[in-house]
Every structure is written in structure tokens, then in C-alpha cells.
Amino acid sequence: ESRKVEKAKDNEEIADKVDENAGQNIIVSKGEYIYGSHLFNGKNLTFEPNLRIATPKNYVLGTDDELAIDIYGNSQMSYKLKISPEGTVKIENLAPIIVNGLTIDQASDRIINRLKSIYYGLNSQGGGVYAQITLGSIRSIKVTVIGEVTKPGTYTVPSLATVFNVLYQAGGPSKNGSYRNISVIRDNKIIRNMDLYDFLLRADQKDNILVR
């Protein structure tokens, strides 16, 4: 009987541990909770990537991304170009242009230089013809989350997703995991170590980089 009473008291303590600010349950173990776990447990919270933003200048293009090219001024034309599996885009009367692995700015410079053979004086002072290149639809990418995480596995996310977006899908660190030592590994190298408490305590998102 005494054990049942003690267990009931423990359950009451666990039920009472609630984040009053977010109104959501927090991971609880024997009367203690993991600070920050409400970010990943809250039903009303979402970390879905914002797809309605200007293309980041450091965004790296890849297969299935789509580029929108608008020619305006004395000449008017629009192109919708999807990057092929070979990493190229094709404009009528021009050889394929390799853009895979380039940032959006680098690809824009390369495409505009090619377009100058069709549109004389393109983007030149007094030329009267101008081009603007933006990112249209974006590709999906696969990111693998391993280690002490709630739901390890491979996740398909939009190519504008960040580390936070993927961590949220994976349920965040497990009760044995670290909130202060999360590594982003790319090309077999650790390119960034993230401390979630930088965000939780100071809203610092410097390490919330785009995944690839």
C-alpha cells in the first residue's frame, strides 16, 4: 500500500510540472524536467521552414531547383528553368549552363553573362535591357539525424530548412541527449557545433544554418 501511495505522489508531481508560459507539458523525470524540451513537445508550436522569404544569397543550387529569369526593358521575356540531374539549365539557342553547386548570386552572374550573347547591353548602363534572376520552386533534400535524439532517422525537408527545422521534426534531443553539443556534419566534416541554450537564453540563431 505504501508503495502505491508513493507512486501516486510521484505521478502527481510529474503531472504538476507544466510550462505555464507555453501551456505545454515538459519532459519530466522524477520531479525534474529538461529546460527547453517544451520547444519540441508543444502541440501549438511549429518550426516549419518559412518558404515565403527572399532567397538567401548563400543558398546553394541543386537538381530540381527552379530558376525564374525575367528580361525587361527594351526586350521582354520570361524563362522558367529547372536544374537538370546533370546540374545544368538550358536556354533556347544557348549551350547548357552549369549551375549546380553555385550560390544563387554566382549562378545569376554566370547566366547573365551567357544571356548577353542574345540581349546586347544586358544589365549595362544605358543598355536598356535588364535581367533579374530569382529562385522559383525549391527542391527537397534528405537529412539524417543520429545520436541521442527522440526520433532518429532520415527526414525529407525543403531545401530552405534550417537545423532547428530538422531538430523539431526529430523531436529534439532525448532525455540522455545534449542540448549543448549538436553537430552539423557535411562532407564527413563537422562544420558547426550548436548550443541550443544560446537560442533559449539569448534568442541567438547564429548556428541555425541551412541544411544541405
N, C-alpha and C positions, 0 to 999 in steps of 0.2 A: 504494500500500500504506500509506504513512504517513497518508494522509487517512482510510483505513478504520480505522486504529488510533485516530486522534484522535476519529473519530465514535463508535467503540465506547466510548472512555473517557467521552465526553460522555453517552452513554446510561446508562452505569453510574452516573455522578454523579446523573443525573436519577432513576434507579430508587432510589438510596440516600436521596433526600430524602423521608423519611416522617415524619409527625407521630406520634411514639412514644406520646404520651398518648392520642390518639384511635384510633391504629392505622389511619389512613386516609392515602391519597396526598394530597399537596398540589400545587396548581398550581406547576409548575416551568418556568423558562425560563433556559437557560444557567447552571445551577447555583444559581439564585436562586428563591425562592418568595414568594408574596404572603401576608403574615401575615393569618390569618383565613379564607383560602379553604377550609380544611378544613370550615368550617361548612356550606358549600354542596356539597362533594364527598363528604362522608362517607356511606357507604351505611347506616350504623347510626344516623344522626342524622335527626331529623324535627322540623319546625317547624309541624306541623299545628295549627290553632287548637283550643283546648280548648272544646268546646261544653257541657260539664257544669260550668258555673260560674254563680254568681249574675249576673243581668242587670246590667251596668254602668249606673249611674244616668244617665250621659251618652249612653246608647245611643239613637240616633235611629230612630224607627219609619218603615217604608215599606211599600209594596204587597207583599202575600204574607206579611208577618209575621203571627203568630197570637198573640192575647192570651187568657189564661185568667183568668176572673173567678170567684172563689168567694165566695158570700154565706153567712155562717154566723151562728149565734146563734139568735134567735127565729124567723128565717126562714132557709131553706136553699135554695140554688140555685147551679148552675154554668153558666157560659157559655164556649163556645169561639168566638172571633170572629176571622175572618181579615180583614185590611185589604184593602179592595177597590181596584181600579185608580184609583178616584176619591179614594182616601185616607181612606175612612170605614169605621167599623164600625157594624153595625146590631143593636140590641137590641129585642126584641119590645115593641111599644107605645111605642117612643121613636123620634124622628126620627134619621136618620143622624148620627153623631158624627164630626167631622173630627179625625183623629189623625196624619195623615201629616206628617212633618217635626218632630213633637214628640218630646221625650225621653220615656222610659218613665214618669218621675215626672210630667211635665206632662200626659201622656195619662191617667194614673191619676187625677189631680185632676179633669180635665175629665169623665171617665166617671163618677166617683163623684158629682160634682155633679148629673149627669143622673139617676143612679140614685136619688137622694134623692126624686125625684118618685114613685117606685114603692115604695121602702122608707123609711118615715118614721123619722127619727132615725138614719139610716145613719152609722156611724162617729162618732156623737156620744156624749159621756159620758152614760151611763145609758140610751142608746137601745136597747141590747140586740141591735142588728143591725150586723154588720160586713162589710166587703168587703176582699178582697185581690186585687190585680191583678198578674199575673206574665207574663213572656214565654214563650209555648209554643214552637211550631216557628218557625224563623227563615228568612228569605228568602236567596236567593243574589244576589250582586252581581258586576258585571264591573269589573275594574281593569286599566288599561293600563300596561305597563311599557316605557319607551322609553329611548334613550341607550345608553351603553356597558355593556350588560348581556349575560350569556351567552345568554339566550333571550328576546329582546324579543317582546312580543305582548300580547294581551288574555287575562286569566285570570278564570275564574269561581270565586269563593270564597264561603264562608259570610259572612254579614254581621257575624259576630263575629271575623273575621280581622283581623290587625294588619299593619303594614308589614313586619315580619320574615317573616310567613307568606307574603306575596306575593313578597318578595325570594327566599325559598327556592325557591318554585315556578319562578321565573325564572332560577334557577341562580346568583344573586348577580352582582356586578359582573364584567365581563370583565377580561382582563389589562390592557386600556387604560382601564378604568373607575376611578372613585374610590370608596374605602370611606369617605371623609371628607366627601363632599358629595353627599348623596342628598336630592332634593327631593320633597315630597308636594304635589301641585298639585290644588287643589279650586276649582271655580268660577273657573277661569283665574287663580287666585292661589296663590302659594307660601305654604302655611300652616305648614310645618315643614321645617327642614333637619336631616338626620340624619347623625351621625358614628358609624359602626359601631364605631369603636375605643372609644367611651365604654362600649359594651356589652362588647367583648372584653377591655378592660383593667380595667374597674371594675364590670361587671355592671349598668350604668346603663341602664334601659329607659324613661327619661322620654320619649323621642321615638318609642317603639314604639306609636304611636297606632292606633286602629281606622281602617280604611279605609272609604270610603263609595262 
